[in-house]
Amino acid sequence: MQKLIILLLVAAVLMSTQALFQEKRPMKKINFLSKGKTDAEKQRKRSCSDDWQYCEYPHDCCSWSCDVVCS
């Protein structure tokens, strides 16, 4: 009976330390249920309004400064 109690206490300590370490680990963003961008969202990103517009890919660039950032 005493061995069982000691075993349960050791298991509880190990589980609590594991939970503490997992809590400190940075959480990754999970987007497997999110949908992709719509055509309107893609088009909005491509239509640059100024020289410093953000672009993701080289074919999204609308100006020379944006092209330099993408390259």
N, CA, C and O atoms as a Tripos MOL2 file, in Angstrom:
@<TRIPOS>MOLECULE
protein
  284   283    71     0     0
PROTEIN
NO_CHARGES

@<TRIPOS>ATOM
      1 N           0.8240   -1.1950    0.0000 N.3       1 MET1
      2 CA          0.0000    0.0000    0.0000 C.3       1 MET1
      3 C           0.8650    1.2550    0.0000 C.2       1 MET1
      4 O           0.5760    2.2160   -0.7130 O.2       1 MET1
      5 N           1.9350    1.2440    0.8080 N.am      2 GLN2
      6 CA          2.8230    2.4110    0.8680 C.3       2 GLN2
      7 C           3.5600    2.6070   -0.4570 C.2       2 GLN2
      8 O           3.7950    3.7370   -0.8840 O.2       2 GLN2
      9 N           3.9180    1.5060   -1.0980 N.am      3 LYS3
     10 CA          4.6040    1.6130   -2.3870 C.3       3 LYS3
     11 C           3.6780    2.2280   -3.4380 C.2       3 LYS3
     12 O           4.1200    3.0070   -4.2820 O.2       3 LYS3
     13 N           2.4120    1.8790   -3.3800 N.am      4 LEU4
     14 CA          1.4450    2.4320   -4.3200 C.3       4 LEU4
     15 C           1.2830    3.9350   -4.1120 C.2       4 LEU4
     16 O           1.2040    4.6890   -5.0820 O.2       4 LEU4
     17 N           1.2320    4.3700   -2.8720 N.am      5 ILE5
     18 CA          1.1050    5.7970   -2.5670 C.3       5 ILE5
     19 C           2.3370    6.5540   -3.0470 C.2       5 ILE5
     20 O           2.2170    7.6340   -3.6270 O.2       5 ILE5
     21 N           3.5170    5.9950   -2.8100 N.am      6 ILE6
     22 CA          4.7590    6.6430   -3.2530 C.3       6 ILE6
     23 C           4.7890    6.7130   -4.7770 C.2       6 ILE6
     24 O           5.1860    7.7300   -5.3460 O.2       6 ILE6
     25 N           4.3760    5.6480   -5.4300 N.am      7 LEU7
     26 CA          4.3470    5.6230   -6.8920 C.3       7 LEU7
     27 C           3.3840    6.6790   -7.4350 C.2       7 LEU7
     28 O           3.6990    7.3570   -8.4130 O.2       7 LEU7
     29 N           2.2250    6.8220   -6.8160 N.am      8 LEU8
     30 CA          1.2630    7.8340   -7.2500 C.3       8 LEU8
     31 C           1.7990    9.2460   -7.0230 C.2       8 LEU8
     32 O           1.5870   10.1240   -7.8590 O.2       8 LEU8
     33 N           2.4790    9.4760   -5.9210 N.am      9 LEU9
     34 CA          3.0650   10.7900   -5.6550 C.3       9 LEU9
     35 C           4.1510   11.1280   -6.6720 C.2       9 LEU9
     36 O           4.2190   12.2580   -7.1560 O.2       9 LEU9
     37 N           4.9930   10.1640   -6.9940 N.am     10 VAL10
     38 CA          6.0460   10.3860   -7.9860 C.3      10 VAL10
     39 C           5.4270   10.6810   -9.3500 C.2      10 VAL10
     40 O           5.8930   11.5670  -10.0660 O.2      10 VAL10
     41 N           4.3880    9.9460   -9.7070 N.am     11 ALA11
     42 CA          3.7170   10.1840  -10.9880 C.3      11 ALA11
     43 C           3.0950   11.5750  -11.0240 C.2      11 ALA11
     44 O           3.1480   12.2530  -12.0500 O.2      11 ALA11
     45 N           2.5060   12.0020   -9.9120 N.am     12 ALA12
     46 CA          1.9010   13.3350   -9.8640 C.3      12 ALA12
     47 C           2.9550   14.4220  -10.0120 C.2      12 ALA12
     48 O           2.7230   15.4150  -10.7020 O.2      12 ALA12
     49 N           4.1060   14.2530   -9.3780 N.am     13 VAL13
     50 CA          5.1860   15.2410   -9.4890 C.3      13 VAL13
     51 C           5.7060   15.2980  -10.9200 C.2      13 VAL13
     52 O           5.9290   16.3850  -11.4530 O.2      13 VAL13
     53 N           5.9010   14.1520  -11.5420 N.am     14 LEU14
     54 CA          6.3890   14.1250  -12.9240 C.3      14 LEU14
     55 C           5.3940   14.7760  -13.8800 C.2      14 LEU14
     56 O           5.7930   15.5130  -14.7820 O.2      14 LEU14
     57 N           4.1210   14.5140  -13.6920 N.am     15 MET15
     58 CA          3.1110   15.1100  -14.5720 C.3      15 MET15
     59 C           3.0270   16.6170  -14.3800 C.2      15 MET15
     60 O           2.8330   17.3520  -15.3480 O.2      15 MET15
     61 N           3.1700   17.0850  -13.1510 N.am     16 SER16
     62 CA          3.0970   18.5350  -12.9190 C.3      16 SER16
     63 C           4.3140   19.2500  -13.4920 C.2      16 SER16
     64 O           4.1840   20.3570  -14.0160 O.2      16 SER16
     65 N           5.4940   18.6390  -13.4020 N.am     17 THR17
     66 CA          6.6740   19.2810  -13.9960 C.3      17 THR17
     67 C           6.5670   19.2960  -15.5170 C.2      17 THR17
     68 O           6.9750   20.2660  -16.1560 O.2      17 THR17
     69 N           6.0250   18.2380  -16.0980 N.am     18 GLN18
     70 CA          5.8380   18.2170  -17.5500 C.3      18 GLN18
     71 C           4.8560   19.3030  -17.9730 C.2      18 GLN18
     72 O           5.0640   19.9590  -18.9940 O.2      18 GLN18
     73 N           3.8030   19.4980  -17.2100 N.am     19 ALA19
     74 CA          2.8240   20.5370  -17.5300 C.3      19 ALA19
     75 C           3.4530   21.9190  -17.4360 C.2      19 ALA19
     76 O           3.1330   22.7940  -18.2410 O.2      19 ALA19
     77 N           4.3340   22.1340  -16.4780 N.am     20 LEU20
     78 CA          5.0070   23.4300  -16.3540 C.3      20 LEU20
     79 C           5.9000   23.7040  -17.5550 C.2      20 LEU20
     80 O           5.9230   24.8220  -18.0700 O.2      20 LEU20
     81 N           6.6320   22.6960  -18.0040 N.am     21 PHE21
     82 CA          7.5080   22.8880  -19.1600 C.3      21 PHE21
     83 C           6.7030   23.1410  -20.4270 C.2      21 PHE21
     84 O           7.1010   23.9630  -21.2540 O.2      21 PHE21
     85 N           5.5880   22.4560  -20.5930 N.am     22 GLN22
     86 CA          4.7600   22.6690  -21.7780 C.3      22 GLN22
     87 C           4.1180   24.0430  -21.7560 C.2      22 GLN22
     88 O           3.8920   24.6340  -22.8120 O.2      22 GLN22
     89 N           3.8210   24.5570  -20.5790 N.am     23 GLU23
     90 CA          3.2060   25.8760  -20.4710 C.3      23 GLU23
     91 C           4.1720   26.9690  -20.9020 C.2      23 GLU23
     92 O           3.7450   27.9790  -21.4610 O.2      23 GLU23
     93 N           5.4570   26.7890  -20.6560 N.am     24 LYS24
     94 CA          6.4580   27.7970  -21.0070 C.3      24 LYS24
     95 C           6.8330   27.7490  -22.4810 C.2      24 LYS24
     96 O           7.3900   28.7130  -23.0080 O.2      24 LYS24
     97 N           6.5370   26.6480  -23.1510 N.am     25 ARG25
     98 CA          6.8670   26.5000  -24.5660 C.3      25 ARG25
     99 C           5.9770   27.4280  -25.3900 C.2      25 ARG25
    100 O           4.7720   27.4890  -25.1460 O.2      25 ARG25
    101 N           6.5450   28.1580  -26.3680 N.am     26 PRO26
    102 CA          5.7080   29.0490  -27.1890 C.3      26 PRO26
    103 C           4.7110   28.2380  -28.0110 C.2      26 PRO26
    104 O           5.0420   27.1980  -28.5810 O.2      26 PRO26
    105 N           3.5220   28.7310  -28.0510 N.am     27 MET27
    106 CA          2.4630   28.0380  -28.7830 C.3      27 MET27
    107 C           2.5270   28.4180  -30.2600 C.2      27 MET27
    108 O           2.6690   29.5910  -30.6050 O.2      27 MET27
    109 N           2.4200   27.4200  -31.1180 N.am     28 LYS28
    110 CA          2.4050   27.6760  -32.5540 C.3      28 LYS28
    111 C           0.9840   27.9980  -32.9790 C.2      28 LYS28
    112 O           0.0140   27.4770  -32.4290 O.2      28 LYS28
    113 N           0.8900   28.8500  -33.9530 N.am     29 LYS29
    114 CA         -0.4190   29.2230  -34.4710 C.3      29 LYS29
    115 C          -0.9130   28.1080  -35.3930 C.2      29 LYS29
    116 O          -0.2330   27.7360  -36.3500 O.2      29 LYS29
    117 N          -2.0740   27.5920  -35.1010 N.am     30 ILE30
    118 CA         -2.6270   26.4990  -35.8940 C.3      30 ILE30
    119 C          -3.7620   27.0510  -36.7470 C.2      30 ILE30
    120 O          -4.7720   27.5260  -36.2270 O.2      30 ILE30
    121 N          -3.5840   26.9810  -38.0560 N.am     31 ASN31
    122 CA         -4.5840   27.5160  -38.9760 C.3      31 ASN31
    123 C          -5.0760   26.4560  -39.9500 C.2      31 ASN31
    124 O          -5.3930   26.7770  -41.0950 O.2      31 ASN31
    125 N          -5.1450   25.1980  -39.5190 N.am     32 PHE32
    126 CA         -5.5400   24.1700  -40.4670 C.3      32 PHE32
    127 C          -7.0280   24.2210  -40.7920 C.2      32 PHE32
    128 O          -7.4520   23.6320  -41.7860 O.2      32 PHE32
    129 N          -7.8310   24.9070  -39.9850 N.am     33 LEU33
    130 CA         -9.2510   25.0380  -40.2840 C.3      33 LEU33
    131 C          -9.5860   26.3420  -40.9870 C.2      33 LEU33
    132 O         -10.7230   26.5370  -41.4170 O.2      33 LEU33
    133 N          -8.6200   27.2310  -41.1110 N.am     34 SER34
    134 CA         -8.9060   28.5180  -41.7400 C.3      34 SER34
    135 C          -8.8980   28.3700  -43.2580 C.2      34 SER34
    136 O          -8.1680   27.5500  -43.8150 O.2      34 SER34
    137 N          -9.7130   29.1690  -43.9030 N.am     35 LYS35
    138 CA         -9.8040   29.1050  -45.3570 C.3      35 LYS35
    139 C          -8.7100   29.9570  -45.9840 C.2      35 LYS35
    140 O          -8.1080   30.8010  -45.3200 O.2      35 LYS35
    141 N          -8.4620   29.7320  -47.2490 N.am     36 GLY36
    142 CA         -7.4750   30.5250  -47.9710 C.3      36 GLY36
    143 C          -8.0110   31.9100  -48.2890 C.2      36 GLY36
    144 O          -9.1680   32.2170  -48.0030 O.2      36 GLY36
    145 N          -7.1720   32.7390  -48.8760 N.am     37 LYS37
    146 CA         -7.5880   34.0960  -49.2380 C.3      37 LYS37
    147 C          -8.5490   34.0540  -50.4200 C.2      37 LYS37
    148 O          -8.3950   33.2460  -51.3360 O.2      37 LYS37
    149 N          -9.5290   34.9290  -50.3840 N.am     38 THR38
    150 CA        -10.4600   35.0310  -51.5020 C.3      38 THR38
    151 C          -9.7950   35.7980  -52.6390 C.2      38 THR38
    152 O          -8.7460   36.4140  -52.4490 O.2      38 THR38
    153 N         -10.4040   35.7580  -53.8150 N.am     39 ASP39
    154 CA         -9.8600   36.4850  -54.9620 C.3      39 ASP39
    155 C          -9.8290   37.9840  -54.7010 C.2      39 ASP39
    156 O          -8.9090   38.6720  -55.1440 O.2      39 ASP39
    157 N         -10.8290   38.4990  -53.9830 N.am     40 ALA40
    158 CA        -10.8570   39.9350  -53.6750 C.3      40 ALA40
    159 C          -9.6950   40.3180  -52.7630 C.2      40 ALA40
    160 O          -9.0910   41.3760  -52.9390 O.2      40 ALA40
    161 N          -9.3790   39.4640  -51.7900 N.am     41 GLU41
    162 CA         -8.2500   39.7500  -50.8970 C.3      41 GLU41
    163 C          -6.9250   39.6990  -51.6530 C.2      41 GLU41
    164 O          -6.0370   40.5160  -51.4120 O.2      41 GLU41
    165 N          -6.7960   38.7460  -52.5610 N.am     42 LYS42
    166 CA         -5.5780   38.6600  -53.3640 C.3      42 LYS42
    167 C          -5.4350   39.8830  -54.2670 C.2      42 LYS42
    168 O          -4.3420   40.4350  -54.3950 O.2      42 LYS42
    169 N          -6.5240   40.3030  -54.8890 N.am     43 GLN43
    170 CA         -6.4940   41.4600  -55.7820 C.3      43 GLN43
    171 C          -6.1760   42.7300  -55.0130 C.2      43 GLN43
    172 O          -5.4430   43.5850  -55.5110 O.2      43 GLN43
    173 N          -6.7130   42.8690  -53.8090 N.am     44 ARG44
    174 CA         -6.4720   44.0610  -52.9990 C.3      44 ARG44
    175 C          -4.9780   44.1990  -52.6890 C.2      44 ARG44
    176 O          -4.4490   45.3110  -52.6770 O.2      44 ARG44
    177 N          -4.3090   43.0950  -52.4420 N.am     45 LYS45
    178 CA         -2.8860   43.1540  -52.1420 C.3      45 LYS45
    179 C          -2.0780   43.5180  -53.3880 C.2      45 LYS45
    180 O          -1.0460   44.1810  -53.2840 O.2      45 LYS45
    181 N          -2.5450   43.0850  -54.5730 N.am     46 ARG46
    182 CA         -1.8130   43.3660  -55.8040 C.3      46 ARG46
    183 C          -1.9540   44.8120  -56.2510 C.2      46 ARG46
    184 O          -1.0270   45.3640  -56.8430 O.2      46 ARG46
    185 N          -3.0880   45.4320  -55.9820 N.am     47 SER47
    186 CA         -3.3070   46.7930  -56.4600 C.3      47 SER47
    187 C          -2.6600   47.7880  -55.5000 C.2      47 SER47
    188 O          -3.2930   48.2350  -54.5440 O.2      47 SER47
    189 N          -1.4170   48.1280  -55.7520 N.am     48 CYS48
    190 CA         -0.6690   49.0390  -54.8830 C.3      48 CYS48
    191 C          -1.1430   50.4710  -55.0900 C.2      48 CYS48
    192 O          -1.3930   50.8920  -56.2190 O.2      48 CYS48
    193 N          -1.2650   51.2110  -54.0060 N.am     49 SER49
    194 CA         -1.7050   52.6010  -54.1080 C.3      49 SER49
    195 C          -0.5510   53.5770  -53.9310 C.2      49 SER49
    196 O          -0.6410   54.7200  -54.3800 O.2      49 SER49
    197 N           0.5190   53.1580  -53.2950 N.am     50 ASP50
    198 CA          1.6650   54.0490  -53.1090 C.3      50 ASP50
    199 C           2.9630   53.2650  -53.3010 C.2      50 ASP50
    200 O           2.9410   52.0510  -53.5060 O.2      50 ASP50
    201 N           4.0910   53.9690  -53.2320 N.am     51 ASP51
    202 CA          5.3860   53.3420  -53.4930 C.3      51 ASP51
    203 C           5.8200   52.3760  -52.4000 C.2      51 ASP51
    204 O           6.6220   51.4800  -52.6620 O.2      51 ASP51
    205 N           5.3200   52.5320  -51.1980 N.am     52 TRP52
    206 CA          5.7830   51.7040  -50.0810 C.3      52 TRP52
    207 C           4.7760   50.6250  -49.7120 C.2      52 TRP52
    208 O           4.7710   50.1450  -48.5790 O.2      52 TRP52
    209 N           3.9320   50.2440  -50.6460 N.am     53 GLN53
    210 CA          2.9360   49.2030  -50.4000 C.3      53 GLN53
    211 C           3.6430   47.8730  -50.1480 C.2      53 GLN53
    212 O           4.6140   47.5440  -50.8300 O.2      53 GLN53
    213 N           3.1680   47.1290  -49.1930 N.am     54 TYR54
    214 CA          3.7420   45.8160  -48.8900 C.3      54 TYR54
    215 C           3.3570   44.8130  -49.9680 C.2      54 TYR54
    216 O           2.2260   44.8170  -50.4530 O.2      54 TYR54
    217 N           4.2940   43.9620  -50.3370 N.am     55 CYS55
    218 CA          3.9990   42.9140  -51.3020 C.3      55 CYS55
    219 C           4.6550   41.6190  -50.8490 C.2      55 CYS55
    220 O           5.7380   41.6390  -50.2650 O.2      55 CYS55
    221 N           4.0040   40.4960  -51.1180 N.am     56 GLU56
    222 CA          4.5160   39.1980  -50.6960 C.3      56 GLU56
    223 C           5.4290   38.5710  -51.7450 C.2      56 GLU56
    224 O           6.4730   38.0150  -51.4040 O.2      56 GLU56
    225 N           5.0530   38.6550  -52.9890 N.am     57 TYR57
    226 CA          5.7850   37.9860  -54.0590 C.3      57 TYR57
    227 C           6.1970   39.0000  -55.1200 C.2      57 TYR57
    228 O           5.5610   40.0470  -55.2410 O.2      57 TYR57
    229 N           7.2490   38.7140  -55.8950 N.am     58 PRO58
    230 CA          7.6970   39.6690  -56.9160 C.3      58 PRO58
    231 C           6.6090   40.0320  -57.9200 C.2      58 PRO58
    232 O           6.5860   41.1690  -58.3910 O.2      58 PRO58
    233 N           5.7140   39.1220  -58.2640 N.am     59 HIS59
    234 CA          4.6660   39.4580  -59.2360 C.3      59 HIS59
    235 C           3.5840   40.3480  -58.6220 C.2      59 HIS59
    236 O           2.7340   40.8610  -59.3500 O.2      59 HIS59
    237 N           3.5940   40.5430  -57.2970 N.am     60 ASP60
    238 CA          2.6370   41.4440  -56.6500 C.3      60 ASP60
    239 C           3.1100   42.8940  -56.6590 C.2      60 ASP60
    240 O           2.3340   43.7880  -56.3210 O.2      60 ASP60
    241 N           4.3540   43.1490  -57.0330 N.am     61 CYS61
    242 CA          4.9260   44.4860  -56.9210 C.3      61 CYS61
    243 C           4.3760   45.4120  -57.9980 C.2      61 CYS61
    244 O           4.1490   45.0020  -59.1370 O.2      61 CYS61
    245 N           4.1670   46.6700  -57.6140 N.am     62 CYS62
    246 CA          3.6090   47.6510  -58.5370 C.3      62 CYS62
    247 C           4.5700   48.8010  -58.8140 C.2      62 CYS62
    248 O           4.3440   49.5750  -59.7440 O.2      62 CYS62
    249 N           5.6090   48.9290  -58.0490 N.am     63 SER63
    250 CA          6.5280   50.0470  -58.2360 C.3      63 SER63
    251 C           7.9620   49.5620  -58.0510 C.2      63 SER63
    252 O           8.2000   48.4330  -57.6220 O.2      63 SER63
    253 N           8.9030   50.4270  -58.3780 N.am     64 TRP64
    254 CA         10.3120   50.0630  -58.2790 C.3      64 TRP64
    255 C          10.7110   49.7940  -56.8300 C.2      64 TRP64
    256 O          11.4330   48.8340  -56.5640 O.2      64 TRP64
    257 N          10.2580   50.6210  -55.8910 N.am     65 SER65
    258 CA         10.6420   50.4230  -54.4910 C.3      65 SER65
    259 C          10.0660   49.1230  -53.9500 C.2      65 SER65
    260 O          10.7250   48.4210  -53.1820 O.2      65 SER65
    261 N           8.8580   48.8030  -54.3400 N.am     66 CYS66
    262 CA          8.2580   47.5510  -53.9120 C.3      66 CYS66
    263 C           8.9880   46.3770  -54.5570 C.2      66 CYS66
    264 O           9.1770   45.3370  -53.9270 O.2      66 CYS66
    265 N           9.3960   46.5430  -55.8050 N.am     67 ASP67
    266 CA         10.1210   45.5020  -56.5150 C.3      67 ASP67
    267 C          11.4520   45.2090  -55.8300 C.2      67 ASP67
    268 O          11.8750   44.0560  -55.7550 O.2      67 ASP67
    269 N          12.1120   46.2580  -55.3280 N.am     68 VAL68
    270 CA         13.3890   46.0630  -54.6380 C.3      68 VAL68
    271 C          13.1730   45.2910  -53.3470 C.2      68 VAL68
    272 O          13.9700   44.4180  -53.0040 O.2      68 VAL68
    273 N          12.1020   45.6050  -52.6290 N.am     69 VAL69
    274 CA         11.8100   44.9080  -51.3800 C.3      69 VAL69
    275 C          11.5290   43.4370  -51.6460 C.2      69 VAL69
    276 O          11.9350   42.5790  -50.8630 O.2      69 VAL69
    277 N          10.8410   43.1380  -52.7390 N.am     70 CYS70
    278 CA         10.4730   41.7540  -53.0410 C.3      70 CYS70
    279 C          11.6420   40.9260  -53.5560 C.2      70 CYS70
    280 O          11.6650   39.7140  -53.3430 O.2      70 CYS70
    281 N          12.5800   41.5200  -54.2040 N.am     71 SER71
    282 CA         13.6440   40.7560  -54.8630 C.3      71 SER71
    283 C          14.5580   40.0510  -53.9050 C.2      71 SER71
    284 O          15.4940   39.3740  -54.3300 O.2      71 SER71
@<TRIPOS>BOND
     1     1     2 1
     2     2     3 1
     3     3     4 2
     4     3     5 am
     5     5     6 1
     6     6     7 1
     7     7     8 2
     8     7     9 am
     9     9    10 1
    10    10    11 1
    11    11    12 2
    12    11    13 am
    13    13    14 1
    14    14    15 1
    15    15    16 2
    16    15    17 am
    17    17    18 1
    18    18    19 1
    19    19    20 2
    20    19    21 am
    21    21    22 1
    22    22    23 1
    23    23    24 2
    24    23    25 am
    25    25    26 1
    26    26    27 1
    27    27    28 2
    28    27    29 am
    29    29    30 1
    30    30    31 1
    31    31    32 2
    32    31    33 am
    33    33    34 1
    34    34    35 1
    35    35    36 2
    36    35    37 am
    37    37    38 1
    38    38    39 1
    39    39    40 2
    40    39    41 am
    41    41    42 1
    42    42    43 1
    43    43    44 2
    44    43    45 am
    45    45    46 1
    46    46    47 1
    47    47    48 2
    48    47    49 am
    49    49    50 1
    50    50    51 1
    51    51    52 2
    52    51    53 am
    53    53    54 1
    54    54    55 1
    55    55    56 2
    56    55    57 am
    57    57    58 1
    58    58    59 1
    59    59    60 2
    60    59    61 am
    61    61    62 1
    62    62    63 1
    63    63    64 2
    64    63    65 am
    65    65    66 1
    66    66    67 1
    67    67    68 2
    68    67    69 am
    69    69    70 1
    70    70    71 1
    71    71    72 2
    72    71    73 am
    73    73    74 1
    74    74    75 1
    75    75    76 2
    76    75    77 am
    77    77    78 1
    78    78    79 1
    79    79    80 2
    80    79    81 am
    81    81    82 1
    82    82    83 1
    83    83    84 2
    84    83    85 am
    85    85    86 1
    86    86    87 1
    87    87    88 2
    88    87    89 am
    89    89    90 1
    90    90    91 1
    91    91    92 2
    92    91    93 am
    93    93    94 1
    94    94    95 1
    95    95    96 2
    96    95    97 am
    97    97    98 1
    98    98    99 1
    99    99   100 2
   100    99   101 am
   101   101   102 1
   102   102   103 1
   103   103   104 2
   104   103   105 am
   105   105   106 1
   106   106   107 1
   107   107   108 2
   108   107   109 am
   109   109   110 1
   110   110   111 1
   111   111   112 2
   112   111   113 am
   113   113   114 1
   114   114   115 1
   115   115   116 2
   116   115   117 am
   117   117   118 1
   118   118   119 1
   119   119   120 2
   120   119   121 am
   121   121   122 1
   122   122   123 1
   123   123   124 2
   124   123   125 am
   125   125   126 1
   126   126   127 1
   127   127   128 2
   128   127   129 am
   129   129   130 1
   130   130   131 1
   131   131   132 2
   132   131   133 am
   133   133   134 1
   134   134   135 1
   135   135   136 2
   136   135   137 am
   137   137   138 1
   138   138   139 1
   139   139   140 2
   140   139   141 am
   141   141   142 1
   142   142   143 1
   143   143   144 2
   144   143   145 am
   145   145   146 1
   146   146   147 1
   147   147   148 2
   148   147   149 am
   149   149   150 1
   150   150   151 1
   151   151   152 2
   152   151   153 am
   153   153   154 1
   154   154   155 1
   155   155   156 2
   156   155   157 am
   157   157   158 1
   158   158   159 1
   159   159   160 2
   160   159   161 am
   161   161   162 1
   162   162   163 1
   163   163   164 2
   164   163   165 am
   165   165   166 1
   166   166   167 1
   167   167   168 2
   168   167   169 am
   169   169   170 1
   170   170   171 1
   171   171   172 2
   172   171   173 am
   173   173   174 1
   174   174   175 1
   175   175   176 2
   176   175   177 am
   177   177   178 1
   178   178   179 1
   179   179   180 2
   180   179   181 am
   181   181   182 1
   182   182   183 1
   183   183   184 2
   184   183   185 am
   185   185   186 1
   186   186   187 1
   187   187   188 2
   188   187   189 am
   189   189   190 1
   190   190   191 1
   191   191   192 2
   192   191   193 am
   193   193   194 1
   194   194   195 1
   195   195   196 2
   196   195   197 am
   197   197   198 1
   198   198   199 1
   199   199   200 2
   200   199   201 am
   201   201   202 1
   202   202   203 1
   203   203   204 2
   204   203   205 am
   205   205   206 1
   206   206   207 1
   207   207   208 2
   208   207   209 am
   209   209   210 1
   210   210   211 1
   211   211   212 2
   212   211   213 am
   213   213   214 1
   214   214   215 1
   215   215   216 2
   216   215   217 am
   217   217   218 1
   218   218   219 1
   219   219   220 2
   220   219   221 am
   221   221   222 1
   222   222   223 1
   223   223   224 2
   224   223   225 am
   225   225   226 1
   226   226   227 1
   227   227   228 2
   228   227   229 am
   229   229   230 1
   230   230   231 1
   231   231   232 2
   232   231   233 am
   233   233   234 1
   234   234   235 1
   235   235   236 2
   236   235   237 am
   237   237   238 1
   238   238   239 1
   239   239   240 2
   240   239   241 am
   241   241   242 1
   242   242   243 1
   243   243   244 2
   244   243   245 am
   245   245   246 1
   246   246   247 1
   247   247   248 2
   248   247   249 am
   249   249   250 1
   250   250   251 1
   251   251   252 2
   252   251   253 am
   253   253   254 1
   254   254   255 1
   255   255   256 2
   256   255   257 am
   257   257   258 1
   258   258   259 1
   259   259   260 2
   260   259   261 am
   261   261   262 1
   262   262   263 1
   263   263   264 2
   264   263   265 am
   265   265   266 1
   266   266   267 1
   267   267   268 2
   268   267   269 am
   269   269   270 1
   270   270   271 1
   271   271   272 2
   272   271   273 am
   273   273   274 1
   274   274   275 1
   275   275   276 2
   276   275   277 am
   277   277   278 1
   278   278   279 1
   279   279   280 2
   280   279   281 am
   281   281   282 1
   282   282   283 1
   283   283   284 2
@<TRIPOS>SUBSTRUCTURE
     1 MET1         2 RESIDUE 1 A MET
     2 GLN2         6 RESIDUE 1 A GLN
     3 LYS3        10 RESIDUE 1 A LYS
     4 LEU4        14 RESIDUE 1 A LEU
     5 ILE5        18 RESIDUE 1 A ILE
     6 ILE6        22 RESIDUE 1 A ILE
     7 LEU7        26 RESIDUE 1 A LEU
     8 LEU8        30 RESIDUE 1 A LEU
     9 LEU9        34 RESIDUE 1 A LEU
    10 VAL10       38 RESIDUE 1 A VAL
    11 ALA11       42 RESIDUE 1 A ALA
    12 ALA12       46 RESIDUE 1 A ALA
    13 VAL13       50 RESIDUE 1 A VAL
    14 LEU14       54 RESIDUE 1 A LEU
    15 MET15       58 RESIDUE 1 A MET
    16 SER16       62 RESIDUE 1 A SER
    17 THR17       66 RESIDUE 1 A THR
    18 GLN18       70 RESIDUE 1 A GLN
    19 ALA19       74 RESIDUE 1 A ALA
    20 LEU20       78 RESIDUE 1 A LEU
    21 PHE21       82 RESIDUE 1 A PHE
    22 GLN22       86 RESIDUE 1 A GLN
    23 GLU23       90 RESIDUE 1 A GLU
    24 LYS24       94 RESIDUE 1 A LYS
    25 ARG25       98 RESIDUE 1 A ARG
    26 PRO26      102 RESIDUE 1 A PRO
    27 MET27      106 RESIDUE 1 A MET
    28 LYS28      110 RESIDUE 1 A LYS
    29 LYS29      114 RESIDUE 1 A LYS
    30 ILE30      118 RESIDUE 1 A ILE
    31 ASN31      122 RESIDUE 1 A ASN
    32 PHE32      126 RESIDUE 1 A PHE
    33 LEU33      130 RESIDUE 1 A LEU
    34 SER34      134 RESIDUE 1 A SER
    35 LYS35      138 RESIDUE 1 A LYS
    36 GLY36      142 RESIDUE 1 A GLY
    37 LYS37      146 RESIDUE 1 A LYS
    38 THR38      150 RESIDUE 1 A THR
    39 ASP39      154 RESIDUE 1 A ASP
    40 ALA40      158 RESIDUE 1 A ALA
    41 GLU41      162 RESIDUE 1 A GLU
    42 LYS42      166 RESIDUE 1 A LYS
    43 GLN43      170 RESIDUE 1 A GLN
    44 ARG44      174 RESIDUE 1 A ARG
    45 LYS45      178 RESIDUE 1 A LYS
    46 ARG46      182 RESIDUE 1 A ARG
    47 SER47      186 RESIDUE 1 A SER
    48 CYS48      190 RESIDUE 1 A CYS
    49 SER49      194 RESIDUE 1 A SER
    50 ASP50      198 RESIDUE 1 A ASP
    51 ASP51      202 RESIDUE 1 A ASP
    52 TRP52      206 RESIDUE 1 A TRP
    53 GLN53      210 RESIDUE 1 A GLN
    54 TYR54      214 RESIDUE 1 A TYR
    55 CYS55      218 RESIDUE 1 A CYS
    56 GLU56      222 RESIDUE 1 A GLU
    57 TYR57      226 RESIDUE 1 A TYR
    58 PRO58      230 RESIDUE 1 A PRO
    59 HIS59      234 RESIDUE 1 A HIS
    60 ASP60      238 RESIDUE 1 A ASP
    61 CYS61      242 RESIDUE 1 A CYS
    62 CYS62      246 RESIDUE 1 A CYS
    63 SER63      250 RESIDUE 1 A SER
    64 TRP64      254 RESIDUE 1 A TRP
    65 SER65      258 RESIDUE 1 A SER
    66 CYS66      262 RESIDUE 1 A CYS
    67 ASP67      266 RESIDUE 1 A ASP
    68 VAL68      270 RESIDUE 1 A VAL
    69 VAL69      274 RESIDUE 1 A VAL
    70 CYS70      278 RESIDUE 1 A CYS
    71 SER71      282 RESIDUE 1 A SER
